[in-house]
Amino acid sequence: MKKKIIKLIALAMVVLLLASCSPAGIPLAYDAKIHEGGIADTGEYNQELFYRNDTLLTQPDPFVMYITDEGSTEYGYYYLYATNFVDQGYKAYRSRDMVNWQDVSAEVGHYCFLEQEIDAFTNPYWAPELIYDEKTDKYYLFYSASATTEWSWEGSYMRIGVAIADEPYGPFIAYENNILIDEDKANAAIPEEDRGSWCCIDASPFYGADGEKYMVFTREMDTDDGVVITETAVNSTAWGIRMIDWQTPDYTTLTRLTCVGYLDTEKTAVADYESASVRNEGPHMYVRKHDDGTATYYLTTSINGLDDYTVVQAISDKPLGPFRKLTEEEGGILLANDHMSWDHIKGTGHHCFVQAGNELMIVYHQQENRLTGGSWIRALAMDRITFVDNGRGQEVMVANGPTWSLQPQLEIASEWRNIASEATVKANKGENVEALTDGALSMYKKIDFVKEFETNAKNTTITLTFDDYREVKGLMVYNSKWFEKAFMFIDRVEFDFKNEDVPDGATACIENLPFDWQSYVKGSRDDMRPGGSAVAVFAPMLVKEIRITFKLPVDRHDELQILDEEGYVIQQDTVAVSEIVVLGK
């Protein structure tokens, strides 16, 4: 049966501060403020426990790197660089936690890079990326800029340059006449059908598992006859090359890595999600090394236009391929607004990956105004990455995003972390129990290998049991991506705890823990905005076991109140949960 809400309600009847718990249990007071607001809410929340992608830092085409050079004063910082549409160069930002960013360029008194007389480029400067070379003890800045004196969308030639510095904040000094991809040498190295103009942007350097230097980049305005065409007709493809050093490409290795609209460069299969796309741009490579000495290379690129920017992934066992994009069902779409079906996210693209302690994050931009979009003003966002077996013999990247809701704070930024996976999880009824603590959020409708826990029992209790008492401060229960399976609230949560007053233990409980329907359910149709959770924050306590109980709403018709003459009707035969997070130590 399908759940239908005739009129969206705030569920004020759900009690936020509890008066009683029955049967036996001590009422647990918890912080309800985090339930207020919604998509556009920039109010207060517990930043010790949570972060949120509030689109406050406008940084398009972001790149973040962790400073590993122990001899640098910047060791242990995360550095952020981004496209600068205003000035002829780049600023640098730094952070210890990837949440609070400091303008380090203002502190040191200079931009990390500015246009220079010896350089072959001029404004605009796009999409910077850096790499640190331990052998030379230098930082190398790769950037995209106009190679013509007068820049415009029509008739401009964007090219890739490289500059060098001793510190990540610069100043970076450009190599003289440093256009990195020479058109004549490039055309001489590739098949005739691929020759033409070499307008290049979005350079992304990386080390392969073999220790060699490589670079992937976008070949823009890619036409057979070399004619420069307008932005609306751009055809972008991803290319790769081995680097002899960070200034010298090995043209014998120049390789086309993607073909727009197809899963591979041989054009053996169509990429359905690119049917309207003329872009494979902003490439980035994640190298995943395995214990047996092999490696998997994840080539990720951005497709589509400004508001429908989407990150897709291709996989190979070699740094220069051949790569094959995954189909949507295989997990090919890594980050998107689900074919524009979501009304709360726009323009998720141009990204990078950064290891933050034990967590892998995807850092990307999205439209600053997520409701209207259509702007070059784009803001910084980030979400977690996990690796999941897609059921087709492949370990693929899965992004827990894009999100705009509260998410567990990064472990590098908080003493509290998600410890749910360290508990034994059981349920008296239901299937896919393992999905409750696998670390992967269920977000996209065409992905079936990221499972949700489901139950059709009238009364279901999920139990998380730790080997010993753990200090716990918060609980997040993520809802289903499916409207008809989503819960309106959690009937009861019980915590078996102990403290000095009850050394033998007792049970604390929350009745009717709410889920914020105002924020997560579309008012215009029966659909969910995924990534939301029912959240409770409370005073720290030592907990051994947590029990979470759901009752199907079909059993509660007498308890639900009609708020006005329109009222509402609920019919539901299944409840689903995407993930459970326990914030503890």
KEGU-597824 format. One line per 5 residues: number of its first residue (from 1); their letters; for each residue x, y, z of C-alpha. Coordinates in steps of 0.05 Angstrom, whole numbers, always signed. Layout:
! residues N
NUM = A = X Y Z | ...
! end
This chain:
! residues 585
1 = MKKKI = +0 +0 +0 | +21 +71 -12 | +30 +125 +40 | -5 +190 +20 | -2 +256 +57
6 = IKLIA = -59 +301 +34 | -33 +359 +74 | +38 +365 +100 | +39 +372 +175 | +93 +390 +225
11 = LAMVV = +75 +332 +271 | +68 +377 +330 | +32 +320 +364 | +98 +284 +371 | +125 +302 +440
16 = LLLAS = +196 +329 +438 | +208 +333 +513 | +182 +271 +545 | +137 +268 +605 | +137 +193 +614
21 = CSPAG = +164 +127 +588 | +125 +63 +595 | +135 +7 +607 | +192 +15 +656 | +244 +66 +634
26 = IPLAY = +273 +132 +655 | +252 +190 +609 | +312 +217 +571 | +312 +291 +557 | +345 +308 +491
31 = DAKIH = +361 +368 +448 | +303 +384 +401 | +332 +448 +370 | +366 +409 +315 | +298 +390 +287
36 = EGGIA = +280 +462 +271 | +288 +494 +203 | +304 +454 +141 | +334 +465 +72 | +350 +539 +79
41 = DTGEY = +363 +537 +154 | +429 +570 +174 | +413 +571 +247 | +451 +540 +304 | +465 +467 +311
46 = NQELF = +515 +425 +350 | +579 +433 +309 | +616 +388 +357 | +574 +330 +332 | +551 +352 +263
51 = YRNDT = +569 +388 +199 | +522 +413 +145 | +533 +436 +74 | +506 +506 +83 | +536 +534 +18
56 = LLTQP = +567 +592 +57 | +638 +588 +27 | +635 +605 -47 | +691 +565 -77 | +678 +537 -147
61 = DPFVM = +719 +479 -174 | +750 +465 -106 | +813 +425 -93 | +835 +404 -23 | +901 +372 -4
66 = YITDE = +930 +350 +63 | +999 +376 +78 | +1044 +316 +92 | +1111 +353 +92 | +1134 +348 +164
71 = GSTEY = +1187 +401 +151 | +1135 +453 +133 | +1101 +500 +182 | +1036 +479 +147 | +1044 +406 +165
76 = GYYYL = +976 +377 +186 | +934 +430 +152 | +884 +419 +97 | +893 +469 +40 | +837 +493 -5
81 = YATNF = +844 +525 -74 | +789 +544 -123 | +771 +581 -187 | +778 +656 -182 | +733 +695 -229
86 = VDQGY = +752 +763 -202 | +828 +766 -196 | +884 +741 -241 | +907 +685 -196 | +888 +643 -136
91 = KAYRS = +880 +649 -61 | +894 +594 -11 | +853 +574 +50 | +873 +526 +105 | +838 +487 +159
96 = RDMVN = +853 +436 +213 | +784 +404 +208 | +759 +417 +137 | +700 +454 +168 | +728 +521 +189
101 = WQDVS = +771 +553 +135 | +820 +610 +144 | +843 +657 +87 | +918 +642 +92 | +933 +687 +33
106 = AEVGH = +909 +746 +73 | +951 +724 +132 | +1016 +717 +94 | +1002 +780 +53 | +1001 +753 -17
111 = YCFLE = +961 +709 -64 | +989 +640 -72 | +993 +653 -147 | +985 +715 -191 | +992 +728 -265
116 = QEIDA = +1065 +738 -283 | +1101 +770 -341 | +1140 +707 -358 | +1075 +667 -360 | +1040 +653 -426
121 = FTNPY = +970 +663 -396 | +920 +715 -376 | +853 +718 -339 | +809 +678 -325 | +843 +628 -280
126 = WAPEL = +805 +564 -268 | +808 +499 -230 | +875 +497 -194 | +904 +431 -168 | +968 +418 -131
131 = IYDEK = +1015 +361 -117 | +1074 +355 -69 | +1138 +321 -93 | +1178 +291 -35 | +1241 +283 -77
136 = TDKYY = +1245 +356 -98 | +1210 +382 -34 | +1169 +428 -78 | +1095 +442 -90 | +1070 +443 -162
141 = LFYSA = +1008 +483 -181 | +971 +463 -244 | +922 +514 -270 | +878 +531 -329 | +879 +600 -360
146 = SATTE = +869 +637 -426 | +927 +632 -474 | +901 +693 -513 | +905 +766 -493 | +830 +778 -504
151 = WSWEG = +786 +725 -471 | +714 +710 -488 | +672 +647 -493 | +678 +650 -569 | +748 +648 -597
156 = SYMRI = +786 +636 -532 | +839 +584 -522 | +845 +557 -451 | +909 +520 -436 | +944 +486 -377
161 = GVAIA = +1002 +517 -340 | +1046 +497 -281 | +1081 +537 -227 | +1126 +518 -169 | +1135 +539 -96
166 = DEPYG = +1168 +518 -31 | +1104 +524 +10 | +1031 +510 -5 | +1013 +583 +6 | +1064 +604 -48
171 = PFIAY = +1083 +648 -79 | +1082 +601 -139 | +1128 +620 -196 | +1106 +601 -266 | +1153 +568 -314
176 = ENNIL = +1169 +612 -373 | +1126 +597 -435 | +1097 +540 -396 | +1038 +517 -438 | +1039 +445 -416
181 = IDEDK = +1007 +408 -475 | +1041 +426 -540 | +990 +420 -597 | +1039 +396 -650 | +1070 +343 -605
186 = ANAAI = +1002 +320 -581 | +973 +312 -651 | +1035 +275 -674 | +1027 +224 -618 | +954 +204 -629
191 = PEEDR = +912 +172 -684 | +891 +218 -740 | +817 +215 -722 | +832 +246 -654 | +875 +303 -680
196 = GSWCC = +852 +375 -677 | +851 +433 -629 | +880 +427 -560 | +842 +474 -515 | +856 +442 -447
201 = IDASP = +832 +454 -376 | +824 +419 -309 | +893 +388 -300 | +896 +337 -243 | +964 +308 -226
206 = FYGAD = +972 +242 -188 | +1020 +187 -171 | +1004 +118 -197 | +1010 +55 -155 | +1073 +43 -196
211 = GEKYM = +1104 +106 -167 | +1103 +141 -234 | +1077 +212 -245 | +1013 +222 -285 | +964 +276 -303
216 = VFTRE = +891 +273 -326 | +859 +334 -358 | +801 +358 -401 | +808 +369 -475 | +757 +423 -487
221 = MDTDD = +723 +444 -553 | +746 +378 -581 | +733 +380 -656 | +763 +343 -714 | +777 +405 -756
226 = GVVIT = +806 +447 -700 | +752 +500 -704 | +739 +536 -638 | +665 +533 -622 | +619 +566 -571
231 = ETAVN = +609 +545 -500 | +540 +518 -514 | +570 +468 -563 | +630 +447 -522 | +650 +374 -529
236 = STAWG = +697 +356 -471 | +735 +292 -462 | +782 +266 -409 | +854 +250 -429 | +914 +224 -391
241 = IRMID = +989 +225 -398 | +1051 +202 -360 | +1096 +258 -336 | +1172 +252 -340 | +1173 +307 -288
246 = WQTPD = +1119 +355 -268 | +1136 +402 -326 | +1149 +351 -380 | +1096 +306 -411 | +1115 +240 -443
251 = YTTLT = +1075 +247 -508 | +1084 +174 -526 | +1034 +158 -470 | +981 +210 -488 | +915 +172 -484
256 = RLTCV = +842 +188 -492 | +806 +162 -430 | +732 +178 -443 | +684 +190 -499 | +623 +233 -488
261 = GYLDT = +559 +193 -490 | +592 +125 -487 | +617 +79 -433 | +685 +69 -467 | +728 +101 -520
266 = EKTAV = +712 +44 -568 | +639 +67 -567 | +614 -3 -555 | +559 +18 -506 | +519 +82 -496
271 = ADYES = +522 +119 -429 | +447 +133 -421 | +458 +185 -367 | +499 +226 -416 | +447 +229 -471
276 = ASVRN = +442 +305 -466 | +514 +316 -444 | +571 +344 -483 | +619 +344 -424 | +668 +297 -391
281 = EGPHM = +706 +350 -352 | +738 +363 -285 | +771 +294 -283 | +802 +268 -219 | +836 +201 -205
286 = YVRKH = +831 +162 -141 | +881 +105 -135 | +861 +48 -89 | +917 +1 -72 | +903 -70 -52
291 = DDGTA = +939 -117 -5 | +960 -163 -62 | +999 -107 -95 | +947 -91 -148 | +908 -26 -153
296 = TYYLT = +842 -1 -179 | +839 +67 -213 | +775 +106 -206 | +770 +161 -259 | +714 +209 -241
301 = TSING = +689 +265 -286 | +633 +317 -286 | +579 +315 -339 | +519 +357 -360 | +507 +431 -349
306 = LDDYT = +508 +482 -294 | +447 +460 -253 | +450 +386 -272 | +524 +377 -259 | +536 +304 -244
311 = VVQAI = +599 +264 -223 | +606 +196 -256 | +659 +142 -247 | +698 +97 -293 | +744 +40 -271
316 = SDKPL = +809 +9 -295 | +868 -31 -267 | +918 +15 -302 | +931 +89 -293 | +918 +106 -366
321 = GPFRK = +864 +54 -378 | +828 +31 -417 | +773 +58 -372 | +700 +37 -374 | +646 +81 -344
326 = LTEEE = +597 +43 -301 | +524 +41 -320 | +476 +76 -273 | +454 +9 -245 | +526 -10 -232
331 = GGILL = +537 +55 -193 | +562 +99 -249 | +530 +162 -221 | +571 +181 -160 | +543 +249 -143
336 = ANDHM = +481 +281 -173 | +411 +310 -161 | +382 +245 -188 | +365 +269 -258 | +339 +335 -231
341 = SWDHI = +285 +299 -191 | +308 +332 -126 | +287 +403 -112 | +338 +416 -58 | +405 +405 -93
346 = KGTGH = +433 +434 -157 | +499 +433 -195 | +539 +380 -157 | +605 +374 -194 | +679 +390 -203
351 = HCFVQ = +707 +352 -145 | +767 +320 -112 | +779 +266 -60 | +817 +277 +4 | +834 +229 +60
356 = AGNEL = +812 +260 +126 | +840 +214 +180 | +804 +147 +171 | +750 +178 +126 | +751 +189 +52
361 = MIVYH = +714 +253 +31 | +691 +279 -35 | +697 +355 -38 | +655 +388 -92 | +616 +451 -109
366 = QQENR = +542 +460 -115 | +497 +518 -132 | +499 +570 -76 | +424 +580 -86 | +399 +509 -86
371 = LTGGS = +327 +529 -99 | +336 +570 -163 | +406 +552 -188 | +428 +579 -255 | +488 +618 -227
376 = WIRAL = +563 +616 -232 | +563 +628 -157 | +579 +559 -129 | +595 +538 -58 | +638 +486 -23
381 = AMDRI = +607 +421 +0 | +632 +352 +21 | +607 +283 +37 | +634 +215 +55 | +656 +161 +6
386 = TFVDN = +650 +87 +19 | +666 +27 -25 | +611 -23 -37 | +605 -88 -77 | +555 -70 -132
391 = GRGQE = +532 -143 -138 | +565 -147 -206 | +635 -165 -184 | +660 -94 -175 | +679 -53 -114
396 = VMVAN = +652 +16 -131 | +653 +84 -99 | +588 +105 -64 | +578 +177 -41 | +536 +191 +20
401 = GPTWS = +510 +252 -15 | +499 +303 -39 | +471 +324 +28 | +443 +388 +57 | +421 +357 +123
406 = LQPQL = +459 +347 +187 | +515 +296 +180 | +562 +266 +232 | +620 +313 +243 | +686 +290 +212
411 = EIASE = +727 +248 +259 | +786 +296 +252 | +741 +353 +278 | +708 +319 +338 | +722 +273 +395
416 = WRNIA = +656 +238 +380 | +651 +190 +322 | +603 +139 +293 | +613 +74 +332 | +551 +37 +307
421 = SEATV = +592 -10 +264 | +627 -35 +328 | +561 -61 +356 | +527 -127 +342 | +463 -111 +305
426 = KANKG = +400 -153 +305 | +326 -145 +291 | +268 -188 +314 | +237 -180 +244 | +260 -154 +177
431 = ENVEA = +314 -162 +125 | +381 -130 +106 | +401 -119 +179 | +473 -111 +157 | +454 -49 +118
436 = LTDGA = +440 -11 +183 | +514 -1 +199 | +550 -11 +132 | +567 +63 +128 | +530 +74 +61
441 = LSMYK = +469 +118 +55 | +414 +98 +7 | +405 +158 -39 | +393 +141 -112 | +332 +105 -138
446 = KIDFV = +367 +65 -192 | +420 +37 -145 | +395 -28 -114 | +460 -53 -84 | +461 -1 -28
451 = KEFET = +409 -36 +15 | +360 -11 +66 | +335 -49 +126 | +261 -66 +114 | +206 -94 +157
456 = NAKNT = +133 -108 +147 | +121 -131 +218 | +71 -94 +261 | +123 -84 +315 | +198 -86 +299
461 = TITLT = +257 -75 +347 | +328 -64 +323 | +381 -78 +375 | +453 -53 +377 | +496 -87 +430
466 = FDDYR = +567 -67 +447 | +618 -113 +478 | +625 -65 +536 | +595 +1 +559 | +611 +58 +511
471 = EVKGL = +604 +133 +523 | +548 +157 +477 | +521 +227 +463 | +477 +222 +402 | +436 +179 +356
476 = MVYNS = +418 +187 +282 | +368 +141 +247 | +368 +154 +172 | +302 +148 +136 | +286 +110 +72
481 = KWFEK = +295 +143 +4 | +227 +115 -14 | +167 +156 +6 | +121 +96 +16 | +172 +63 +63
486 = AFMFI = +193 +124 +104 | +177 +128 +178 | +142 +189 +207 | +174 +180 +275 | +207 +126 +317
491 = DRVEF = +160 +98 +369 | +211 +84 +422 | +286 +84 +434 | +316 +50 +496 | +386 +57 +523
496 = DFKNE = +413 +7 +574 | +462 +50 +613 | +498 +57 +679 | +528 +113 +721 | +549 +127 +792
501 = DVPDG = +477 +131 +815 | +456 +67 +781 | +520 +25 +780 | +480 -38 +765 | +448 -6 +705
506 = ATACI = +380 +21 +683 | +342 +38 +620 | +331 +108 +592 | +280 +118 +537 | +254 +167 +485
511 = ENLPF = +183 +161 +461 | +162 +184 +392 | +229 +210 +366 | +208 +255 +308 | +230 +257 +236
516 = DWQSY = +225 +327 +206 | +174 +318 +150 | +173 +392 +136 | +244 +388 +110 | +248 +319 +78
521 = VKGSR = +181 +306 +45 | +162 +345 -18 | +96 +381 -9 | +79 +377 -83 | +84 +302 -92
526 = DDMRP = +96 +236 -58 | +172 +236 -56 | +230 +241 -8 | +290 +286 -4 | +340 +233 +17
531 = GGSAV = +396 +238 +68 | +354 +259 +128 | +351 +227 +196 | +314 +228 +262 | +365 +257 +311
536 = AVFAP = +372 +258 +386 | +428 +291 +425 | +433 +282 +501 | +481 +286 +559 | +537 +234 +551
541 = MLVKE = +522 +167 +584 | +553 +98 +586 | +511 +53 +542 | +515 -22 +531 | +454 -34 +487
546 = IRITF = +407 +9 +445 | +338 -15 +422 | +299 +22 +368 | +226 +3 +359 | +180 +17 +300
551 = KLPVD = +105 +3 +294 | +72 +5 +227 | +26 +65 +223 | -31 +21 +199 | -37 -1 +272
556 = RHDEL = -41 +70 +299 | -100 +100 +263 | -137 +113 +328 | -77 +149 +357 | -66 +197 +299
561 = QILDE = -103 +262 +303 | -136 +300 +246 | -110 +371 +249 | -161 +405 +204 | -220 +392 +157
566 = EGYVI = -173 +363 +104 | -137 +316 +151 | -91 +263 +125 | -91 +188 +110 | -34 +139 +122
571 = QQDTV = -30 +69 +94 | +36 +33 +100 | +57 -40 +98 | +133 -31 +102 | +181 +12 +141
576 = AVSEI = +253 +20 +117 | +316 +50 +149 | +378 +69 +110 | +430 +74 +165 | +440 +82 +241
581 = VVLGK = +494 +126 +270 | +514 +124 +343 | +557 +183 +363 | +603 +159 +417 | +674 +142 +440
! end
